[in-house]
Amino acid sequence: MSDPDNFRWMAAEQGLTFTLERYAAALTLHAGMRDALLRLRQVPLSFLDPTEPDSALVWLENGGRS
């Protein structure tokens, strides 16, 4: 799936629609920030305890509350 298709799909999943100009602006912003975001995702968050998938699901089922 190309980036434009991916952005449209993600928006549709949220019930949103945008003009082609807004999609183009979002893609431009995404492209400009992509490398920095990828570097940020690689930073270990050692101050947080590991989260097990089952714990995360319970947390989500409780509305995001501990």
C-alpha positions as CSV (number, residue, x, y, z in Angstrom):
1,M,0.0,0.0,0.0
2,S,1.5,3.3,-1.0
3,D,1.7,6.2,1.5
4,P,-1.2,8.1,0.0
5,D,-3.4,5.0,0.1
6,N,-2.2,4.3,3.6
7,F,-3.1,7.8,4.8
8,R,-6.5,7.6,3.2
9,W,-7.1,4.1,4.7
10,M,-6.1,5.3,8.2
11,A,-8.4,8.4,7.9
12,A,-11.3,6.2,6.7
13,E,-10.8,3.9,9.6
14,Q,-11.3,6.9,11.9
15,G,-14.4,8.0,9.9
16,L,-12.5,11.0,8.5
17,T,-12.2,12.3,4.9
18,F,-9.9,15.1,3.7
19,T,-9.3,17.0,0.5
20,L,-6.5,15.9,-1.7
21,E,-4.6,19.0,-0.6
22,R,-4.8,18.0,3.0
23,Y,-3.6,14.5,2.2
24,A,-0.7,16.0,0.3
25,A,0.2,18.3,3.2
26,A,0.1,15.3,5.6
27,L,2.3,13.3,3.3
28,T,4.8,16.2,3.1
29,L,4.9,16.6,6.8
30,H,5.3,12.8,7.3
31,A,8.1,12.6,4.8
32,G,9.9,15.5,6.5
33,M,9.6,13.9,10.0
34,R,10.0,10.2,9.1
35,D,13.7,9.8,9.8
36,A,13.5,11.6,13.1
37,L,10.5,9.5,14.1
38,L,12.3,6.3,13.2
39,R,15.3,7.3,15.3
40,L,13.0,8.2,18.2
41,R,11.3,4.8,18.1
42,Q,14.7,3.2,18.5
43,V,15.3,4.8,21.9
44,P,14.9,2.3,24.7
45,L,12.5,3.4,27.4
46,S,14.4,1.8,30.2
47,F,12.4,3.7,32.9
48,L,9.3,1.8,31.9
49,D,8.6,-1.8,32.9
50,P,8.1,-4.2,30.1
51,T,4.4,-4.6,29.1
52,E,3.0,-8.0,28.4
53,P,0.3,-8.2,25.6
54,D,-2.3,-9.6,28.0
55,S,-1.7,-6.8,30.5
56,A,-2.0,-4.3,27.7
57,L,-5.3,-5.8,26.6
58,V,-6.8,-5.6,30.1
59,W,-5.6,-2.0,30.4
60,L,-7.4,-1.2,27.1
61,E,-10.5,-3.1,28.1
62,N,-10.7,-1.0,31.3
63,G,-10.7,2.2,29.2
64,G,-7.0,2.9,29.5
65,R,-7.1,3.1,33.3
66,S,-4.9,1.1,35.7
